[in-house]
């Protein structure tokens, strides 16, 4: 239902922009496209912030210690 409403409103907006003339219609179209792109960027930033919030911080000391324990264990076994 939302897609049908969106299509209908887009048809009306396109007709209005054609009636306004080339300069005003172009400015209106540019404003709409720029607004959509900026909103998309803000949404991507929000998604990135939410995904990286749960990511653990990189700890090189802990990783080096775990590698040391693995090497030590492999030398004892082999």
C-alpha positions in Angstrom: 0.0 0.0 0.0 2.9 2.3 0.8 4.4 1.8 -2.6 1.2 2.7 -4.4 0.9 5.9 -2.4 4.6 6.7 -3.1 4.1 6.2 -6.8 1.0 8.4 -6.8 2.7 11.2 -5.0 5.7 11.0 -7.3 3.5 11.3 -10.3 1.8 14.4 -8.8 5.2 15.9 -7.9 6.6 15.3 -11.3 3.6 16.9 -13.0 3.9 20.0 -10.7 7.6 20.3 -11.5 6.9 20.1 -15.2 4.3 22.9 -14.9 6.7 25.1 -12.9 9.2 25.5 -15.8 12.7 24.3 -16.4 14.5 26.3 -13.8 12.1 25.9 -10.9 11.5 22.2 -11.7 15.2 21.5 -11.9 15.8 23.2 -8.5 13.0 21.2 -7.0 14.3 17.9 -8.5 17.8 18.7 -7.3 16.6 19.4 -3.8 14.6 16.2 -3.6 17.5 14.1 -4.9 20.1 15.8 -2.7 17.8 15.3 0.3 17.3 11.7 -0.4 21.1 11.1 -0.8 21.9 13.0 2.4 19.2 11.0 4.3 20.8 7.8 3.0 24.2 8.9 4.2 22.8 9.6 7.7 21.1 6.2 7.8 24.3 4.5 6.8 26.2 6.4 9.5 23.6 5.3 12.1 23.8 1.7 10.9 27.6 1.7 11.1 27.5 3.2 14.6 25.1 0.5 15.8 27.1 -2.3 14.2 30.5 -1.2 15.6 29.2 -0.6 19.1 29.1 -4.3 19.8 32.5 -5.0 18.2 35.2 -5.7 20.8 38.2 -3.5 20.9 41.4 -4.8 19.4 44.0 -5.7 22.1 47.4 -6.5 20.7 48.9 -7.6 24.0 46.1 -10.2 24.5 46.5 -11.4 21.0 50.3 -11.8 21.4 49.8 -13.7 24.6 47.3 -16.0 23.0 49.7 -16.6 20.1 52.5 -17.4 22.6 50.3 -19.9 24.4 49.4 -21.6 21.1 53.0 -21.8 20.1 54.0 -23.2 23.5 51.2 -25.8 23.3 52.2 -26.9 19.8 55.8 -27.3 20.9 54.8 -29.4 23.9 52.6 -31.7 21.7 54.9 -31.9 18.7 
